[in-house]
């Protein structure tokens, strides 16, 4: 939840933010980033997300099972960093109910066929059609909104 002071201002100023009052808990995010680099993880970026104090980081690019291994280790490191700062961490894509965009649980990936002209775009559309066949199942698992 949010601090005892109540709910923050509506979404808008937090995404990719800079400045006091909107880039909340940047120190946690930056320490996590540095710890991941020190551990040899292929972390490639961080940015503020839609909710205040919600941050995103990107693991990769890496291939195969290495992607999953690095994600697990990065999450472990995040929990340990949060321990040091005395804060809690969740990987829930929509941890607070209300008028907030769902802002997590997404994965970016590409394959040789999605990057190779002239058929890359058609391959992406084919992948989306396959995902669409199980849309209801995904929504039941991950939620709407």
N, C-alpha and C positions, 0 to 999 in steps of 0.2 A: 504494500500500500504506500500511500504518500505520507509525508510528515504530518505531525499533529496540527500544523497550520492550515490544513485543508487541501482542497483540490487545486491544481495549478491552472494557469490560463489555458484556453483551448489549444488544440494542436495547431501547429503552423511554424512557430519560431524555433523548434527544437531540432528538426531534421537538418543534418550537416551543419549544425550551429557553431557559433563562436561567441564568446562573451559570458560574463557573469550572469547568472540567473537563467540561462538557457542551455549552456554546455555543462550540465550538472554531472559530476562524478568523472570528469575527464581524467583525473589522476588515476583512478582505478583502471580505466581503459588503457591508458598509456603504459602503466606498469605491467599490465597483462601483455601488451604488445611487445614490450622489451623482454619480458620473461620468455615469451614464445620464441623470439629471435635467439635469445641466449640458449634455449633448449634445442635449437636447430630446426624448429618448425618453419615451414614455408608459409609464413603469414605475410599477406601482401597489402593489407590496408585496414583502416578503421574509420568509422563515421558515426556521428550521432543519428539516432533514429527518431521516430515520430513522437514517442512518449518522453517526457522529461526523465533524465538519468538512464534512458535505454540506449545502448550502444550496439553497433554491429561490427564484426570483424570478418575478414575474408581469409580463409586458408586456401593456399594454392597459388598458382596452378601446380597440381601434382596429379599423378596418374594412378589408376587402379586402387588397390587396397590401401595404398599409402594415404590416399585422401581421407578415408575413414579413420585410420590410425592417428593421423595428425589432428583430426577433429576431436577425437576422444581425448587426446593429450591436451589439446588447447582448452577443452572444457574442464579438465582436471586442474590445469594451471589457473583458470579463471576462478574456480572455487577456492583454491589456496590463496590467491591474491585477495579475494573478497574477505576471507578469514582475517587476513592481516589488517584490512581496513575496517573490519567490524560491520560489514554490510552483507546482505543476502543477495543471492543471484538466482535467477530463474531463466530457463531457456524457452519458456512458454511464449508463443508468438503473440498472444494477446492477454497479458497478465492482469490488466485492469479493465473491468467492464465499462461500457459507455461509448461515447462517440469518438473512438480512437481507431485509426486504421490498424488492421492486423499487420504487424511489421516484422515478422520473423519466420523462421522455418523455411526459408527459400534456399534453393541451391542453384548455382549457375554452372552449367557444364557445356562443353562442346565436343564434337567428334570431328574426325577428318572429313566425314561426309557433310557435316553442317557448315564447314569452312571452305569447301571446295566449290568454286564457280564451275558451271552455271547452275548446279542443282542444289546448292546449299539451302536456299530458301525453301525449296520444295521438300527437302528432308526435314527441316524444322516443322513445317506444316504437317507432315506425316507423323512426326513424334507427337505433336499436339493433338492430332486426331486420336492416336492411341491412348493418350492420357485422358482424353474426353470420354472414352468408353467407360471409364471408372470414376467419373466425376462425382457421382453421388457417394460412392464409397470414400473418396478422399475428403469430401465435405463433412461426412459423418465423423471421420477421424480427426480432422483439423479444425473444423468449425467454419462458420461464415462470418463475414463482417470485418 
